[in-house]
């Protein structure tokens, strides 16, 4: 008899604990701040009208050669020649953070990284 009563008491206590846990409001998930979509890529022939508009806004001619362009939410706002030179920027949009990214990407495209002929694992340490 005592064993049944003890089990019943433990079971009732567990049920009450689960009910209290279910009644508590769930913690809200942390809010994620949604920023603009940023895209870096090489220019395409379809970018020519947007590059002309960007050159007019920045009061510079469109540089010759390939350009790395930055798009914010699908709109072209900055361009940098891969070979180096003056950048085109939209003066009405903050682009300082994009210029650093464009410079890094242009440097990556300018000179490929020289890889050693011998894999790193086969080299002996001195």
C-alpha positions in Angstrom: 0.0 0.0 0.0 2.7 2.4 0.8 4.5 1.8 -2.4 1.4 2.7 -4.4 0.9 5.9 -2.4 4.5 6.9 -2.8 4.3 6.4 -6.6 1.0 8.3 -6.8 2.5 11.2 -4.8 5.7 11.3 -7.1 3.5 11.1 -10.2 1.3 13.9 -9.1 4.3 16.1 -8.2 5.8 15.4 -11.7 2.5 16.3 -13.4 2.3 19.6 -11.4 5.9 20.5 -12.3 5.2 19.9 -16.0 2.0 22.0 -15.8 3.9 24.9 -14.2 6.6 24.7 -16.9 4.0 24.7 -19.7 2.2 27.7 -18.2 5.4 29.9 -18.2 5.6 32.2 -21.2 8.3 31.1 -23.7 11.4 33.3 -23.9 11.3 35.5 -26.9 13.9 34.7 -29.5 16.5 37.5 -29.9 15.6 40.0 -32.5 17.8 39.9 -35.6 18.6 43.3 -37.1 18.0 43.0 -40.8 20.5 45.0 -42.9 20.6 45.6 -46.6 21.6 42.8 -49.0 25.2 43.4 -50.3 26.5 41.9 -53.4 30.0 42.2 -54.8 30.7 40.9 -58.4 32.5 41.8 -61.6 30.6 44.1 -63.9 28.4 42.8 -66.7 27.4 44.5 -70.0 24.0 45.0 -68.5 25.5 47.2 -65.8 26.6 49.9 -68.4 23.6 52.2 -67.9 23.9 52.0 -64.1 27.7 52.7 -64.4 27.0 55.7 -66.6 24.6 57.0 -64.0 27.1 56.3 -61.2 29.9 58.1 -63.2 27.6 61.1 -63.7 26.8 61.2 -59.9 30.4 61.0 -58.9 31.4 63.4 -61.7 34.1 61.1 -63.1 34.4 59.2 -66.4 33.7 55.5 -66.3 37.1 53.7 -66.0 38.3 51.4 -68.7 38.6 47.7 -68.1 36.9 45.3 -65.7 35.2 46.7 -62.6 34.2 45.2 -59.3 30.8 46.5 -58.4 28.9 46.7 -55.2 25.1 46.4 -55.1 22.9 47.3 -52.2 19.5 45.7 -52.4 20.1 45.2 -56.1 21.1 48.8 -56.8 24.6 49.6 -58.1 26.1 52.1 -55.6 29.9 51.7 -56.1 32.5 50.4 -58.6 36.3 50.0 -58.5 38.6 49.1 -61.4 40.3 45.7 -60.9 43.6 47.2 -62.3 43.4 50.1 -59.8 42.3 53.6 -60.2 39.6 56.0 -59.0 36.4 54.5 -57.7 32.9 55.5 -58.6 30.5 56.1 -55.7 27.0 57.2 -55.2 27.3 60.4 -53.1 23.8 59.8 -51.6 24.6 56.4 -50.2 27.1 55.4 -47.5 29.7 53.4 -49.2 32.8 53.6 -47.0 32.4 50.0 -45.8 31.8 48.8 -49.3 34.9 50.5 -50.6 37.1 48.4 -48.3 35.4 45.2 -49.5 35.8 46.3 -53.2 39.5 47.0 -52.7 40.0 43.6 -51.1 38.1 41.8 -53.9 40.0 43.8 -56.6 43.3 42.8 -55.0 42.2 39.2 -54.9 41.4 39.3 -58.6 44.5 41.2 -59.6 47.1 38.8 -58.4 46.6 35.1 -57.9 48.2 33.6 -54.8 51.3 31.7 -55.6 51.0 28.2 -54.2 54.1 26.1 -53.3 54.8 23.1 -55.4 55.3 20.9 -52.4 52.3 20.4 -50.2 52.6 21.8 -46.7 52.3 18.3 -45.1 55.3 17.0 -47.0 57.7 19.8 -46.0 60.1 19.1 -43.2 60.3 21.4 -40.3 63.8 22.7 -39.6 
